[in-house]
C-alpha cells in the first residue's frame, strides 16, 4: 500500500513539473502549498434557547411546603410566597455530543464535576448554569433557588442544522452505586421545565434576599458559565478570549452561552398568575430532576 501511495505521489509531482515547465511565469505560491488546513476538531456547543424562556414563565402565589427539596436547598422559609417560575432549555448545537458518562466515575476520580444531592438522592453536576433576575436600572441581581443539574437528552432541538441521528443517547442521572449516563447529544436539548424544583425566584424575600418590587426585569441564563478557579480548583477548559477564566465543559464557542428576556413583575399576581403560563394548575408535589 505504501508503494502505491509513493508511486501516485511521484506521478503527481512529474505532472506538476510538466505543467509549470510548459507555462513559464507561473509559480507555486507558499499559500497554495499550505492550503490544505487540518479539519476542525468536533466539539459540543451549548446555547440557551431564548424562545423556550420567553414562552414559559409565570409570576404567581404558591404554597411551598417544608418537604420540597428546593425549599431545603434554597433556604426558603416554608409557606406562601410570590414566585417567578420559568423553563430553561440548553440545546447542544455543536458537532459532537457532550458526553459525561457515569457520575459515580467522576466522584471516584474526585474531579469536582459532581456532588451528591442528599434530598434528591442522586448526583448533580456543579456549575452547569446560572440563573439571574436583574434590575436593569440598578444592576442588582437575585439568585434562583436552583442548586443542581442532571444533564440528559429531553427533546430534539428543531432549529438544529447539523448532522445528528435524532436518537437520545443520555437518559440516566445515576445514583450512589447505580450507574448513570449523563450528557447532551448533538441536536438535542436538556430542558428544565418550570415545575421542577428550584426553577423559580422568590420575589417576597422569603429566601433571605431582598424583596423584588413590581416593575420590568431581566431573566438572564448562562450555560457552562466561566469561572476564575481558586488555588484548589483545576482549570478544565480555558477561555481563549478571557485570561484566567475557565469553563467546566468543552465547547467550540463560549461566546453564545448567554441569553435573556425582559418580563414585567406585577404588584398582585394572585394564584392564577401573570405571564405565558398563567392559569396553570397548582404544584402539590415537586418533581425531582
C-alpha positions as CSV (number, residue, x, y, z in Angstrom):
1,X,0.0,0.0,0.0
2,X,2.9,2.4,0.9
3,X,4.5,1.7,-2.5
4,X,1.2,2.5,-4.3
5,X,0.9,5.8,-2.5
6,X,4.5,6.7,-3.3
7,X,4.1,5.9,-7.0
8,X,1.0,8.1,-7.2
9,X,2.9,11.0,-5.4
10,X,5.8,10.6,-7.8
11,X,3.5,10.7,-10.9
12,X,1.7,13.7,-9.5
13,X,5.0,15.6,-9.0
14,X,6.1,14.9,-12.5
15,X,2.8,16.1,-13.9
16,X,3.1,19.4,-12.0
17,X,6.6,19.8,-13.2
18,X,5.5,19.4,-16.8
19,X,2.7,21.9,-16.3
20,X,4.8,24.6,-14.9
21,X,7.6,24.0,-17.4
22,X,5.1,24.4,-20.3
23,X,3.8,27.7,-18.8
24,X,6.7,30.0,-17.8
25,X,6.0,32.7,-15.2
26,X,3.6,30.5,-13.1
27,X,4.9,29.8,-9.6
28,X,3.5,27.6,-6.8
29,X,3.0,30.1,-4.0
30,X,3.5,29.4,-0.3
31,X,-0.2,29.8,0.4
32,X,-1.1,27.3,-2.3
33,X,1.3,24.8,-0.8
34,X,-0.3,25.1,2.6
35,X,-3.9,25.5,1.5
36,X,-5.0,22.1,2.9
37,X,-5.9,23.2,6.5
38,X,-6.5,20.4,9.1
39,X,-10.1,19.6,9.7
40,X,-11.5,21.3,12.8
41,X,-12.0,19.0,15.8
42,X,-15.6,18.2,16.6
43,X,-16.9,19.7,19.8
44,X,-20.2,20.3,21.5
45,X,-21.6,23.8,21.6
46,X,-24.2,24.7,24.3
47,X,-26.7,27.6,24.0
48,X,-29.7,28.9,25.9
49,X,-33.0,28.7,23.9
50,X,-34.4,32.2,24.2
51,X,-37.8,31.2,22.7
52,X,-38.4,28.5,25.3
53,X,-37.6,31.0,28.1
54,X,-39.8,33.7,26.6
55,X,-42.8,31.3,26.2
56,X,-42.6,29.6,29.6
57,X,-42.7,31.8,32.7
58,X,-45.2,32.9,35.2
59,X,-45.4,35.1,38.3
60,X,-47.9,33.8,40.9
61,X,-48.6,33.0,44.5
62,X,-47.8,29.4,45.7
63,X,-47.6,27.4,48.8
64,X,-44.1,25.9,49.4
65,X,-44.1,23.0,51.9
66,X,-41.1,22.2,54.1
67,X,-40.5,18.9,52.3
68,X,-39.8,20.4,48.9
69,X,-36.1,19.9,48.1
70,X,-35.9,23.4,46.7
71,X,-37.1,24.8,50.0
72,X,-34.4,23.0,51.9
73,X,-31.6,23.6,49.4
74,X,-32.5,27.2,48.7
75,X,-33.0,28.2,52.3
76,X,-36.6,29.2,51.6
77,X,-39.0,29.7,54.5
78,X,-41.9,27.2,54.1
79,X,-45.2,28.8,53.4
80,X,-47.0,31.1,51.0
81,X,-44.7,33.0,48.6
82,X,-44.8,35.0,45.4
83,X,-42.7,33.2,42.8
84,X,-41.4,33.7,39.3
85,X,-41.2,30.3,37.7
86,X,-39.5,29.7,34.3
87,X,-38.3,27.0,31.9
88,X,-34.7,26.7,30.7
89,X,-33.7,24.7,27.6
90,X,-30.0,24.3,26.8
91,X,-29.5,22.8,23.3
92,X,-26.3,21.3,22.0
93,X,-25.8,22.8,18.5
94,X,-22.2,21.6,18.1
95,X,-20.7,18.9,16.0
96,X,-20.2,16.4,18.8
97,X,-22.0,15.0,21.8
98,X,-21.4,16.4,25.2
99,X,-20.6,13.1,26.9
100,X,-20.1,12.9,30.7
101,X,-21.0,9.3,31.4
102,X,-21.5,7.9,34.9
103,X,-21.3,10.4,37.7
104,X,-20.0,7.6,40.0
105,X,-16.8,7.6,38.0
106,X,-16.4,11.3,38.4
107,X,-17.0,11.1,42.1
108,X,-14.4,8.2,42.4
109,X,-11.9,10.3,40.4
110,X,-12.6,13.3,42.7
111,X,-12.5,15.6,39.7
112,X,-15.0,18.1,41.2
113,X,-17.6,17.9,38.5
114,X,-20.3,16.3,40.6
115,X,-21.7,16.5,44.1
116,X,-24.3,14.3,45.9
117,X,-27.7,15.9,46.4
118,X,-29.0,14.2,49.6
119,X,-32.6,15.4,49.2
120,X,-32.7,14.3,45.6
121,X,-30.8,11.1,46.2
122,X,-28.6,11.4,43.1
123,X,-25.6,13.3,41.8
124,X,-25.8,16.9,40.4
125,X,-23.4,18.5,38.1
126,X,-21.8,21.6,39.6
127,X,-21.9,25.0,37.9
128,X,-23.8,23.9,34.8
129,X,-25.9,27.0,34.6
130,X,-26.6,30.3,36.4
131,X,-30.0,31.9,36.7
132,X,-30.1,35.7,37.4
133,X,-33.0,38.1,37.8
134,X,-31.6,41.5,37.1
135,X,-33.0,45.0,37.8
136,X,-31.9,46.8,34.5
137,X,-31.9,50.2,36.3
138,X,-29.6,49.4,39.2
139,X,-28.0,46.2,38.0
140,X,-29.0,44.4,41.2
141,X,-29.1,40.6,40.9
142,X,-31.2,38.0,42.6
143,X,-30.3,34.3,42.5
144,X,-32.8,31.4,41.8
145,X,-33.5,28.5,44.1
146,X,-31.9,26.0,41.7
147,X,-28.8,24.3,43.1
148,X,-28.0,21.3,40.9
149,X,-28.4,19.9,37.4
150,X,-28.6,16.5,35.8
151,X,-27.8,16.6,32.1
152,X,-29.8,14.2,29.9
153,X,-31.4,14.3,26.5
154,X,-35.0,15.6,26.9
155,X,-36.1,16.8,23.5
156,X,-34.8,17.3,20.0
157,X,-33.9,20.8,19.1
158,X,-35.8,21.6,16.0
159,X,-33.6,24.5,14.9
160,X,-30.5,22.3,14.8
161,X,-29.0,22.3,11.3
162,X,-26.1,19.9,11.8
163,X,-25.7,16.2,11.3
164,X,-27.5,14.2,14.1
165,X,-29.0,10.7,14.3
166,X,-32.1,12.1,16.2
167,X,-31.8,9.5,18.9
168,X,-31.3,10.2,22.6
169,X,-28.1,8.8,24.0
170,X,-28.1,10.1,27.5
171,X,-31.0,9.4,29.8
172,X,-29.9,8.4,33.3
173,X,-28.8,10.7,36.2
174,X,-27.5,7.8,38.2
175,X,-27.2,7.5,41.9
176,X,-24.9,6.1,44.5
177,X,-23.9,2.6,43.3
178,X,-26.3,2.9,40.3
179,X,-24.7,3.7,37.0
180,X,-25.8,6.8,35.2
181,X,-25.1,8.2,31.8
182,X,-25.2,11.9,31.6
183,X,-24.7,14.2,28.6
184,X,-26.4,16.0,25.8
185,X,-26.4,14.6,22.2
186,X,-25.8,17.0,19.3
187,X,-29.1,18.2,18.1
188,X,-30.8,17.6,21.5
189,X,-31.7,19.8,24.5
190,X,-31.6,19.3,28.2
191,X,-34.8,21.0,29.5
192,X,-35.6,22.2,33.0
193,X,-39.3,22.8,33.0
194,X,-40.9,25.4,35.2
195,X,-42.5,22.8,37.6
196,X,-39.1,21.4,38.7
197,X,-37.6,22.1,42.0
198,X,-35.6,25.4,42.1
199,X,-36.9,26.7,38.7
200,X,-38.0,29.9,40.4
201,X,-37.1,33.1,42.0
202,X,-38.6,34.0,45.4
203,X,-39.9,37.6,45.0
204,X,-41.1,38.4,48.5
205,X,-37.8,38.0,50.4
206,X,-38.7,34.5,51.7
207,X,-35.3,33.1,50.9
208,X,-33.3,35.8,52.7
209,X,-32.8,38.0,49.6
210,X,-34.2,41.5,49.2
211,X,-37.9,41.6,48.0
212,X,-38.4,42.3,44.3
213,X,-40.5,45.3,43.7
214,X,-43.1,45.4,40.8
215,X,-41.5,46.5,37.5
216,X,-39.6,45.4,34.5
217,X,-36.8,42.9,35.0
218,X,-34.4,40.7,33.0
219,X,-34.1,36.9,33.4
220,X,-30.6,36.0,32.3
221,X,-29.5,32.4,31.9
222,X,-25.8,31.4,31.3
223,X,-24.9,27.8,30.5
224,X,-21.4,26.5,31.2
225,X,-20.5,29.8,32.8
226,X,-17.0,31.0,33.1
227,X,-15.3,30.9,36.5
228,X,-12.0,32.0,38.0
229,X,-10.5,28.9,39.7
230,X,-9.3,29.1,43.2
231,X,-5.9,27.6,44.2
232,X,-7.6,24.3,44.9
233,X,-9.7,24.2,41.6
234,X,-8.4,23.0,38.3
235,X,-8.9,25.0,35.1
236,X,-10.6,22.4,33.0
237,X,-11.1,24.4,29.8
238,X,-9.5,27.8,29.4
239,X,-11.5,30.6,27.8
240,X,-9.5,31.6,24.8
241,X,-10.8,35.2,24.9
242,X,-10.6,35.9,28.7
243,X,-7.4,35.4,30.5
244,X,-7.7,33.5,33.7
245,X,-11.3,32.4,33.0
246,X,-12.2,28.7,32.8
247,X,-15.2,26.5,32.0
248,X,-16.3,23.1,33.3
249,X,-17.2,21.8,29.9
250,X,-15.6,21.8,26.4
251,X,-17.2,23.8,23.7
252,X,-16.4,25.1,20.2
253,X,-17.8,28.6,21.2
254,X,-18.1,30.0,24.7
255,X,-19.5,33.4,23.4
256,X,-23.0,32.1,22.7
257,X,-23.7,30.7,26.2
258,X,-25.9,33.6,27.5
259,X,-29.5,34.5,26.7
260,X,-32.1,36.7,28.4
261,X,-35.6,38.0,28.2
262,X,-37.4,41.0,29.7
263,X,-40.5,40.5,31.8
264,X,-42.9,42.6,33.9
265,X,-43.5,41.6,37.5
266,X,-46.9,42.9,38.7
267,X,-47.9,44.1,42.1
268,X,-50.6,41.4,42.9
269,X,-50.3,38.4,40.5
270,X,-52.6,36.1,42.5
271,X,-52.7,32.4,42.4
272,X,-53.7,32.3,38.7
273,X,-50.6,34.3,37.9
274,X,-49.4,36.6,35.2
275,X,-47.3,35.5,32.1
276,X,-47.5,32.9,29.3
277,X,-48.1,30.1,31.9
278,X,-50.9,31.8,33.8
279,X,-53.9,29.6,34.9
280,X,-51.7,26.5,35.2
281,X,-52.6,24.0,37.9
282,X,-51.1,24.5,41.4
283,X,-48.0,22.4,42.2
284,X,-48.7,20.0,45.0
285,X,-45.6,17.9,44.7
286,X,-42.1,18.8,43.4
287,X,-40.7,16.7,40.6
288,X,-37.1,15.8,41.2
289,X,-34.5,16.2,38.4
